[in-house]
Amino acid sequence: MFMTRQQASRGRGRSALSKVESRQALGFMSPALVGLALFTIVPVGLSIVMSLFHWPAFGDRSFAGLGNYETLFTQSPDFWPALRNSAVFTLLYVPANLVVALGLALALGPRIRGRGAFRVLFFIPVVTPIVANALVWKMLLQPQGLFNGVSMTVFGYELPNFLADQNWAMIMVVVMSVWQGMGYNMLIFSAALEQLPAPVVEAARIDGAQGVRMLRSIVLPMLSPAIFFATVMTVITALQVFAQPQLLTGGGPGNATMPLVQFIYNQGFRFQDLGLAAAAAWVLFVLIILLTAFQFRAQKRWVHYEH
């Protein structure tokens, strides 16, 4: 069947209109695209180049190839401790954050009066500047702080200097970080709980599922997509931790709480070795990509999506 002249004219009109709309859309997007190129794409590309050079902040630069990476893995005394600290922080922080957030979401159920106000209360630390939060916690944890003062007054027991004790410093960084970030995952889990199909939950109750059995067999499997999302995002956040140890302990005592991002910061801004800092940043990037890919591959075994 052949098109009439009117149909062909309409087709050309639509094509011309589509081109005009595309140009208009590109015009509206151009500021964001320019910003993306200048502040993301170009710096990322430059960081790859920097990682392959001996690149002091001031002075001559020389090609190093994979020399910076070799230095990281074989000669840098702080790289492996920093990598270990990032791993320890992630292993402690991620489960604690998810468990506390899920517990709060379950506790603030529909039967709780004023649960909206409680959600806002627990979410406030997420939107409060992390510098302010860290400074408050630092004052609370110091030997002259509130915690030790209450312990001495009530129990007559002097608490350890948490931020100067290698056995306690990382734990306190984790505790502060969980308090800071649990509200975000709490909202994710709360929203997921409200989307649970009521007929399924009611049928499980009729069959006698209550308490832990209901949680394990019904609620958690249906929450698994939300738990998966929260786990992936929390792991990425944990591996990039910087402000909490930097402000609470400065990475100390010694290097007991110095994570990989703080190592990168020190190399780049304190020791002005931008090439080594860029190489360490790319090691962190590859580590995050590998762990994220592993989580996406493993989710097929435990995440249940509704069809």
N, C-alpha and C positions, 0 to 999 in steps of 0.2 A: 504494500500500500504506500503510495507516494504522498509526501506532505504537501499541503496546499501552501500558497504564498503567504497566507496569513499565519499559518503555523510556523513556517520558516522564519517569518519576521518576528514572531513572539520568541522563538528560540534564540535569535540573535540579540533581541532586547534583553532577555534574561542573562545571556552571556556577558553583555556589556555592563549590565547592572551588577553582576557578580564581581567583575573586575573592579568597578568603582568601589564596591563595598570592601573588597580585599585591600585596595589602596588606602581606604579610610581606616580600616582596622589596623593596618601596618603603621599608619601615621599615629594612631592612638597608642599603639604598643611601643613605638620607637623610643620614648624616654626610658621605659622599663628595660628594653633590650640594650640600650646604650649603657645603662647602669649595670646590667648583668654582665656585659662584656668588660666594662672598665673595672668593676669591683669584684668579679668572680672569675670569669673565664681567663682574662689576662693574668691576674695574680696566680691562679692555679698553674697556668702554663709556665709562668716565670719561676714558680717554686720548683717545678721539675728541672728546669735549667739550673737553678741555684744549687740543687742537690748534687749536681754533677761537677761543681766547681768548688775550689777553695775560695770562699767569698767572704772576706772580712768586711765589716761595716765601713771601714776606711782602709784604703790601700789597694794594691794591685790584686787582681783576680787571676787565677790560673786553673786550667782544666784539670780535674781530678778523676774523671770517670766514675768508677764505683768506689773510689777511695774513701769518701765520706761514710758510705755504708760499711765498708770494712773497718773503719775506725770505730763506728758505733758498736759493732758486734765483737770486736777483738781488743780495743784499746781504751774505750771510754769507761772510766770506773763507775759512773753513775747511771749508765743506760740500763743495765740489767736490773739493778735495784729499783729504778723508776718503773720499768716494765713489770716487775714483780709487784710493786705497790699498786699499780693500776689494776692488775689481776686480782689482788687481795681485796681492794676496794670494791671492784665489780662483784666478786663472789659474795661479799658481805652485804653490799648495798641493795643489789637487785632483789634477792629473795625477801629481805626485810621490807623494802618499799612495797613490793607486791602484796605481801601478807598483811601488812598494816593497812594499806589502801583497800584491799578486799574486805578485811574485817570491818573497817569503818563503813564501807558501802553496804555491807550486810546489816550492820547495827542500825544504820539510819534508814530503816525500812519505812514502808507506807504508814505503819502504825505509830511511828514516832512523831509526836507533836513538835512543831517547829524545826523539822529536819532541814528546811531550806536555810534557816539561820545557822544551823550547825555546819552545813556544807560550806557556807560562806566563811565561817570561822576557820575551818580546816584548810580552806583554799587560800586564805590571806597570805601565808608564808610564801606561796608560789609567786605571787605578784609583788611581794615586798622586795625591795632591792637587796640582793644577796649580800652586799657589803654591810648593810645595816644589820641583817640577821647574824652574820658571822661575828661582827663586833659585839653584839649583845651576848651571844653564846660565849665568846672569849672572856667577857667580863664575868659571866656566871661561873665559868669553869676554873678561873684563876684561884690560887690559894686564898686570896682576899675576897673572893666572889661570894655570891649568895648561897650556892650549894654547900660550900665548905662552912660558911657561917651558920647555916641552919643545922648542919650535921654536928658542929661543935656545941651549939646551944642546946639542941634537943637530945643528942645521944652522947655528947662528950667525946666524939670520935673525929679525928682529923682525916679528911679525905686526901688521897694522893694528888700530886700536881698532875692532873690528867694530861695537859698539853705538853708537859716536859718529860713524861714517862713513856718510854718506847712501847711498853705493854698496853698503854691506854690511849695513846695519841690517835692511832688509826681508828680505834673503836669510837672515839669521840667525834672524829671527822665523819664517820658513817652515821652516827646518831643524829648529828646536826643536819646532814644531808637528807636523811629520811624525813626528819621533821620539815625540812624545806620543800621537799618534792612530793610528798605522799598525796597532797591534795589533788594533783593533776590526775593521777591514776584512780583516785577515789571517784572523781567525776565520771571517768570512763566506765568504771565498773557500775556506778549507780545508774548511768544511762542504759547500760547493757541489761542490768537487772530489771529495769522498768519495761524492757522489750521482751522479756520472757513470755512465751505463750501461756496465758492463764489456763486453758484447758489441759495442757500437759501437766502443769504444776498441780492442778486440782485433782487430776486423775491419779497422780503419784500419791497425793495425800489420802485419797480414798483407798488406795492399795496398801496403805500403812507406812509409807515413807515419811519419816520425821527426822528432824535434827541432823545429825552427822550423815545418816544414810541419804537423806534428801539432798544434802549439800554435795556429797560425793557422787551420787548416781544420777542426779537430775540437774542441779544448778550448775556445777562446775563444767560438765560437758557442754551445756548450752552457752556457758560463758567463755568457752575456749577461744573463739575468735577474738574477743576483747582481751583476754589474757595474753594471747599471742602478740597482738598489736602492742600492748603495754610492755611486754617483755622485750620486744625488739627495740622499742624507743628508749626504754630504761637502760638497756645494755649500752646503746650508743651514747646516751647521756653519761653513764658511769665511766666509760672509757675516755671521755673528754673532760673529766672533772679537773678543775683548776682553782676556782675562786676559794672553795672551802679550805683546802689545805694551805693555800697561799696566805689566806687571811688569819686562819686559826693558829697554824704552827709554823708557817714559812717553809714547810717541807720537812721540818725537824720533828723530834730531836735527831740530829745527824741528818740522815736522809730517809728516816723511817716512814714519813708520810708524803714524800715527793713523788707524785704520779708522772706519767710520761709527758703530759702537756706542760707541766711545770718544768720538766727537764728541757723541753723545746724552748720554753720562754727563757730559761736561764742561758741556754746556748746562744740564743739570738740576741737578747737584750742585755744580759750581764757580761757574757764573754764575747759578744759581737762576732760570733762565728755563724753567719747566716747559712752557709752551705751545710754545715752539720745539723743545724736546726731544721732546715728544709728536708734533709734526708730522714731525720727522726719523724718529722710530720708525715712523710710518705709511708714510713713503716707503720705508723698508727693508722693511716688511711687503709692500707692493705689489711691490717688486722681487723678493723671494723667491717670491711667488705667481706672477709672470709667468715667471720662470726655471724654476720647477717645472712649470708648465703647458707651457712649451716643451719641456722634457725628456720629459714624458709624450706629447706629440704626436710628437716626433722618434723615440721608442723604437720606433714601428711599423716603422721602416726597418731597424733593426739588432738588435733584441731578438728572439730566437727561443724561443718557448715550446713545450714538448712537448705534443702533443695525444693 
